[in-house]
Amino acid sequence: MFISKTFFLLLSLLVYAVQAVHFDIPAKLKPESFCLREYAGEKTSMIVFVKTSGNRGDGQTLSMEIKDSHGTVHSSVQSVIDEQRIASEVSGPTVIDICFKNTLTPGAMESEHKKRSVKLDFNIGADAEDYSALQKAYNLEPVEADLQRAKAFINEIKDKMYYLQNREIRFRNTNESTNERVKNFAYLTFITLIVLVTWQIIYLRSFFQRKHLIP
């Protein structure tokens, strides 16, 4: 049991540590957004580093927008060239969307060779902290600085698990509330049908009695 928990913790730390991705975005006249999404905890630092291929005047324009699920736009760059570094603070908990669009400039011919290669390094939370500066400020040993980083990672994982647990509780409560409403609606429908059938029987009997068709 201890081994499985340790393996899960190491795997989670690895997932948090690996944030660099590479991808190509073709240039289109009417491009669709290509977005990457990441969870962010409360009061979290965020650093986004982007490195792209291409240059000005190559017939394409790569734009980037960073926003969260609350609607806050943390950065909007209309033309990303070479390298771009963006630092911001997230008040969270929220979900961060990093979206790219590669637009073909007017007059340029669309081609499969017109594309931008993007390297995105996304650091959030403990990854975004400058532990070298912390080490110098407090005269920490390298091992102590690594322990501080590991502690921050563990706290992030714990906060994310609490966030997912609260979401599960909210969804379960919504599901139970919906089931209860459906059950009450079924009872109401059943009672309404019984009342209508009883009323029809009484009405038809009274009608036939008036016509002297039944005693």
C-alpha contacts under 8 A as a table, 3 or more apart, distances in Angstrom:
res1	aa1	res2	aa2	distance
1	M	4	S	5.23
1	M	5	K	6.34
2	F	5	K	5.20
2	F	6	T	6.12
3	I	6	T	5.06
3	I	7	F	6.04
4	S	7	F	5.04
4	S	8	F	6.12
5	K	8	F	5.06
5	K	9	L	6.19
6	T	9	L	5.08
6	T	10	L	6.20
7	F	10	L	5.16
7	F	11	L	6.04
8	F	11	L	5.08
8	F	12	S	6.10
9	L	12	S	5.10
9	L	13	L	6.21
10	L	13	L	5.07
10	L	14	L	6.15
11	L	14	L	5.01
11	L	15	V	6.22
12	S	15	V	5.09
12	S	16	Y	6.25
12	S	157	I	7.44
13	L	16	Y	5.09
13	L	17	A	6.07
13	L	153	F	6.70
13	L	154	I	7.82
14	L	17	A	5.01
14	L	18	V	6.19
15	V	18	V	5.47
15	V	19	Q	7.70
16	Y	19	Q	6.84
16	Y	153	F	7.80
17	A	127	D	7.14
19	Q	120	L	7.96
19	Q	121	D	5.79
19	Q	122	F	5.34
19	Q	123	N	6.61
20	A	119	K	7.05
20	A	120	L	5.48
20	A	121	D	4.19
20	A	122	F	6.26
21	V	119	K	5.84
21	V	120	L	5.33
21	V	121	D	6.57
22	H	117	S	7.32
22	H	118	V	5.70
22	H	119	K	4.58
22	H	120	L	6.39
23	F	117	S	5.90
23	F	118	V	5.46
23	F	119	K	6.77
24	D	115	K	6.47
24	D	116	R	5.59
24	D	117	S	4.39
24	D	118	V	6.02
25	I	34	F	7.91
25	I	101	K	7.68
25	I	102	N	6.38
25	I	115	K	5.40
25	I	116	R	5.31
25	I	117	S	6.50
25	I	118	V	7.61
26	P	102	N	6.48
26	P	112	E	7.01
26	P	113	H	7.88
26	P	114	K	6.02
26	P	115	K	3.99
26	P	116	R	6.40
27	A	31	P	7.04
27	A	60	Q	6.16
27	A	61	T	7.92
27	A	102	N	4.83
27	A	103	T	5.22
27	A	104	L	5.14
27	A	110	E	7.22
27	A	111	S	7.93
27	A	114	K	5.68
27	A	115	K	5.28
27	A	116	R	7.56
28	K	31	P	4.88
28	K	102	N	6.54
28	K	103	T	5.24
28	K	104	L	5.08
28	K	110	E	6.81
29	L	103	T	5.69
29	L	104	L	4.95
29	L	105	T	7.38
29	L	110	E	7.80
30	K	103	T	6.74
30	K	104	L	7.93
31	P	101	K	6.11
31	P	102	N	6.37
31	P	103	T	6.00
32	E	101	K	6.48
33	S	99	C	5.90
33	S	100	F	5.53
33	S	101	K	5.17
34	F	99	C	5.37
34	F	100	F	5.14
34	F	101	K	6.50
35	C	97	D	6.20
35	C	98	I	5.33
35	C	99	C	4.04
35	C	100	F	6.29
36	L	97	D	5.68
36	L	98	I	5.20
36	L	99	C	6.43
37	R	95	V	6.73
37	R	96	I	5.53
37	R	97	D	4.61
37	R	98	I	6.43
38	E	95	V	5.68
38	E	96	I	5.19
38	E	97	D	6.73
39	Y	93	P	7.66
39	Y	94	T	6.12
39	Y	95	V	4.49
39	Y	96	I	6.09
40	A	44	T	6.68
40	A	90	V	7.22
40	A	92	G	6.11
40	A	93	P	5.66
40	A	94	T	5.40
40	A	95	V	5.80
40	A	96	I	6.74
40	A	124	I	7.12
40	A	125	G	7.46
41	G	44	T	5.92
41	G	90	V	7.79
41	G	91	S	7.70
41	G	92	G	5.23
41	G	93	P	4.33
41	G	94	T	6.58
41	G	125	G	7.62
41	G	156	E	7.14
41	G	159	D	6.91
41	G	160	K	6.95
42	E	90	V	6.94
42	E	91	S	5.31
42	E	92	G	4.23
42	E	93	P	4.72
42	E	94	T	7.85
43	K	89	E	6.80
43	K	90	V	5.49
43	K	91	S	4.45
43	K	92	G	6.14
43	K	93	P	7.91
44	T	89	E	5.86
44	T	90	V	5.03
44	T	91	S	6.49
44	T	92	G	7.23
44	T	124	I	6.84
44	T	125	G	5.09
45	S	87	A	7.59
45	S	88	S	6.17
45	S	89	E	4.71
45	S	90	V	6.13
45	S	124	I	5.79
45	S	125	G	5.23
45	S	126	A	7.96
45	S	128	A	5.97
45	S	129	E	7.31
46	M	87	A	5.68
46	M	88	S	5.26
46	M	89	E	5.92
46	M	90	V	6.97
46	M	122	F	7.71
46	M	123	N	5.84
46	M	124	I	4.38
46	M	125	G	6.40
46	M	128	A	5.75
47	I	85	R	7.18
47	I	86	I	5.67
47	I	87	A	4.43
47	I	88	S	6.52
47	I	122	F	6.19
47	I	123	N	5.12
47	I	124	I	6.26
47	I	128	A	5.77
48	V	85	R	5.73
48	V	86	I	5.08
48	V	87	A	6.40
48	V	120	L	7.26
48	V	121	D	5.96
48	V	122	F	4.74
48	V	123	N	6.24
49	F	83	E	7.34
49	F	84	Q	5.79
49	F	85	R	4.49
49	F	86	I	6.43
49	F	120	L	5.89
49	F	121	D	5.02
49	F	122	F	6.39
50	V	83	E	5.57
50	V	84	Q	5.06
50	V	85	R	6.36
50	V	118	V	6.91
50	V	119	K	5.76
50	V	120	L	4.74
50	V	121	D	6.40
51	K	81	I	7.70
51	K	82	D	5.43
51	K	83	E	4.35
51	K	84	Q	6.42
51	K	118	V	5.84
51	K	119	K	5.13
51	K	120	L	6.64
52	T	80	V	7.39
52	T	81	I	6.31
52	T	82	D	5.04
52	T	83	E	6.45
52	T	116	R	6.52
52	T	117	S	5.56
52	T	118	V	4.57
52	T	119	K	6.31
53	S	81	I	7.52
53	S	82	D	6.29
53	S	116	R	5.63
53	S	117	S	5.33
53	S	118	V	6.80
54	G	58	D	6.82
54	G	81	I	7.26
54	G	82	D	7.44
54	G	116	R	6.36
55	N	58	D	6.01
55	N	81	I	6.28
55	N	82	D	7.38
56	R	59	G	7.84
56	R	60	Q	7.97
56	R	61	T	7.93
56	R	81	I	7.39
57	G	60	Q	7.34
59	G	104	L	5.96
59	G	105	T	5.21
59	G	106	P	7.97
59	G	108	A	5.48
59	G	114	K	7.80
60	Q	102	N	6.47
60	Q	103	T	5.53
60	Q	104	L	4.51
60	Q	105	T	5.27
60	Q	108	A	7.99
60	Q	114	K	7.36
60	Q	115	K	7.78
61	T	78	Q	7.80
61	T	79	S	5.79
61	T	80	V	7.50
61	T	101	K	7.98
61	T	102	N	5.51
61	T	103	T	5.17
61	T	104	L	6.49
61	T	105	T	6.75
62	L	78	Q	7.03
62	L	79	S	5.33
62	L	80	V	5.50
62	L	81	I	7.79
62	L	100	F	6.89
62	L	101	K	5.62
62	L	102	N	4.29
62	L	103	T	6.36
62	L	116	R	7.52
63	S	76	S	7.67
63	S	77	V	5.59
63	S	78	Q	4.48
63	S	79	S	4.98
63	S	80	V	5.80
63	S	100	F	5.65
63	S	101	K	5.26
63	S	102	N	6.41
64	M	75	S	7.86
64	M	76	S	5.82
64	M	77	V	5.16
64	M	78	Q	6.52
64	M	79	S	7.61
64	M	80	V	7.04
64	M	98	I	7.13
64	M	99	C	5.62
64	M	100	F	4.59
64	M	101	K	6.61
65	E	73	V	7.31
65	E	74	H	7.73
65	E	75	S	5.65
65	E	76	S	4.37
65	E	77	V	6.32
65	E	97	D	8.00
65	E	98	I	5.91
65	E	99	C	5.27
65	E	100	F	6.63
66	I	73	V	5.88
66	I	74	H	5.40
66	I	75	S	5.12
66	I	76	S	6.44
66	I	96	I	7.07
66	I	97	D	5.75
66	I	98	I	4.61
66	I	99	C	6.41
67	K	71	G	6.44
67	K	72	T	5.49
67	K	73	V	4.22
67	K	74	H	5.47
67	K	75	S	7.15
67	K	96	I	5.85
67	K	97	D	5.40
67	K	98	I	6.74
68	D	71	G	5.59
68	D	72	T	5.58
68	D	73	V	6.74
68	D	74	H	7.77
68	D	94	T	6.31
68	D	95	V	5.39
68	D	96	I	4.41
68	D	97	D	5.89
69	S	72	T	7.41
69	S	94	T	5.81
69	S	95	V	5.33
69	S	96	I	6.63
69	S	97	D	7.77
70	H	94	T	7.09
73	V	76	S	7.17
74	H	88	S	6.73
75	S	86	I	7.54
77	V	80	V	6.37
80	V	83	E	7.47
80	V	84	Q	6.98
81	I	84	Q	7.42
90	V	93	P	7.98
91	S	94	T	7.86
92	G	95	V	7.83
102	N	115	K	7.59
102	N	116	R	7.46
104	L	108	A	6.49
104	L	109	M	7.96
104	L	110	E	7.14
105	T	108	A	5.72
110	E	114	K	7.00
111	S	114	K	5.38
112	E	115	K	7.15
123	N	126	A	7.96
123	N	127	D	5.08
123	N	128	A	5.07
124	I	127	D	5.39
124	I	128	A	5.07
125	G	128	A	5.45
125	G	129	E	6.91
125	G	152	A	7.91
125	G	156	E	7.32
126	A	129	E	5.39
126	A	149	R	6.37
126	A	152	A	5.49
126	A	153	F	5.91
126	A	156	E	7.69
130	D	133	A	5.58
130	D	134	L	6.55
131	Y	134	L	4.75
131	Y	135	Q	5.91
131	Y	145	A	6.44
131	Y	149	R	7.38
132	S	135	Q	4.98
132	S	136	K	6.34
132	S	145	A	7.78
133	A	136	K	5.17
133	A	137	A	6.05
134	L	137	A	5.06
134	L	138	Y	6.16
134	L	140	L	7.76
134	L	145	A	7.65
135	Q	138	Y	5.56
135	Q	139	N	5.49
135	Q	140	L	4.70
135	Q	141	E	7.00
135	Q	142	P	7.39
135	Q	145	A	5.99
136	K	139	N	5.04
136	K	140	L	6.72
137	A	140	L	7.92
140	L	143	V	7.97
140	L	144	E	5.82
140	L	145	A	6.19
141	E	144	E	5.10
141	E	145	A	6.33
142	P	145	A	5.09
142	P	146	D	6.21
143	V	146	D	5.02
143	V	147	L	6.16
144	E	147	L	4.96
144	E	148	Q	6.24
145	A	148	Q	5.04
145	A	149	R	6.32
146	D	149	R	5.03
146	D	150	A	6.14
147	L	150	A	4.97
147	L	151	K	6.01
148	Q	151	K	5.05
148	Q	152	A	6.22
149	R	152	A	5.11
149	R	153	F	6.23
150	A	153	F	4.99
150	A	154	I	6.16
151	K	154	I	5.11
151	K	155	N	6.19
152	A	155	N	5.11
152	A	156	E	6.21
153	F	156	E	5.09
153	F	157	I	6.24
154	I	157	I	5.08
154	I	158	K	6.09
155	N	158	K	4.99
155	N	159	D	6.08
156	E	159	D	5.07
156	E	160	K	6.11
157	I	160	K	5.06
157	I	161	M	6.15
158	K	161	M	5.11
158	K	162	Y	6.23
159	D	162	Y	5.06
159	D	163	Y	6.11
160	K	163	Y	4.91
160	K	164	L	6.16
161	M	164	L	5.08
161	M	165	Q	5.99
162	Y	165	Q	4.94
162	Y	166	N	6.09
163	Y	166	N	5.18
163	Y	167	R	6.22
164	L	167	R	5.00
164	L	168	E	6.12
165	Q	168	E	5.04
165	Q	169	I	6.21
166	N	169	I	5.01
166	N	170	R	6.12
167	R	170	R	5.03
167	R	171	F	6.09
168	E	171	F	5.10
168	E	172	R	5.98
169	I	172	R	5.05
169	I	173	N	6.09
170	R	173	N	5.15
170	R	174	T	6.17
171	F	174	T	5.01
171	F	175	N	6.07
172	R	175	N	4.96
172	R	176	E	6.09
173	N	176	E	5.09
173	N	177	S	6.01
174	T	177	S	5.06
174	T	178	T	6.08
175	N	178	T	5.08
175	N	179	N	6.14
176	E	179	N	5.04
176	E	180	E	6.12
177	S	180	E	5.08
177	S	181	R	6.25
178	T	181	R	5.11
178	T	182	V	6.14
179	N	182	V	5.07
179	N	183	K	6.09
180	E	183	K	5.07
180	E	184	N	6.17
181	R	184	N	5.08
181	R	185	F	6.03
182	V	185	F	5.02
182	V	186	A	6.15
183	K	186	A	5.05
183	K	187	Y	6.30
184	N	187	Y	5.06
184	N	188	L	6.13
185	F	188	L	5.01
185	F	189	T	6.06
186	A	189	T	5.05
186	A	190	F	6.12
187	Y	190	F	5.09
187	Y	191	I	6.16
188	L	191	I	5.20
188	L	192	T	6.03
189	T	192	T	5.05
189	T	193	L	6.16
190	F	193	L	5.18
190	F	194	I	6.31
191	I	194	I	5.11
191	I	195	V	6.21
192	T	195	V	5.13
192	T	196	L	6.17
193	L	196	L	5.09
193	L	197	V	6.04
194	I	197	V	5.18
194	I	198	T	6.04
195	V	198	T	5.15
195	V	199	W	6.03
196	L	199	W	5.03
196	L	200	Q	6.08
197	V	200	Q	5.09
197	V	201	I	6.18
198	T	201	I	5.16
198	T	202	I	6.23
199	W	202	I	5.18
199	W	203	Y	6.00
200	Q	203	Y	5.01
200	Q	204	L	5.95
201	I	204	L	5.24
201	I	205	R	6.06
202	I	205	R	5.20
202	I	206	S	6.10
203	Y	206	S	5.15
203	Y	207	F	6.09
204	L	207	F	4.93
204	L	208	F	6.10
205	R	208	F	5.21
205	R	209	Q	6.07
205	R	214	I	7.92
206	S	209	Q	5.09
206	S	210	R	6.28
207	F	210	R	5.24
207	F	211	K	6.43
208	F	211	K	5.03
208	F	212	H	6.08
208	F	213	L	5.17
208	F	214	I	5.89
209	Q	212	H	4.81
209	Q	213	L	5.94
209	Q	214	I	5.35
209	Q	215	P	6.16
210	R	213	L	7.67
211	K	214	I	7.89
212	H	215	P	6.61
